[in-house]
């Protein structure tokens, strides 16, 4: 198994990226809750999807 030792990203670049993503993420959360899902279900689903994408990017196994 490949072990991830570290990932280096610019703190400033990360903050800028978060600023761009946050409004769309909040809209997604609100829309999904309005569709009948609980906040917990929405956040867990988003977390799982992000974990899968993250694992693919860093080429490590993911847990499903």
Secondary structure by P-SEA (a helix, b strand, c coil): cccccbbbbbaaaaaaaaaaaaaaaaaaaaaaaaacccaaaaaaaaaaaaaaaaaaaacccccc
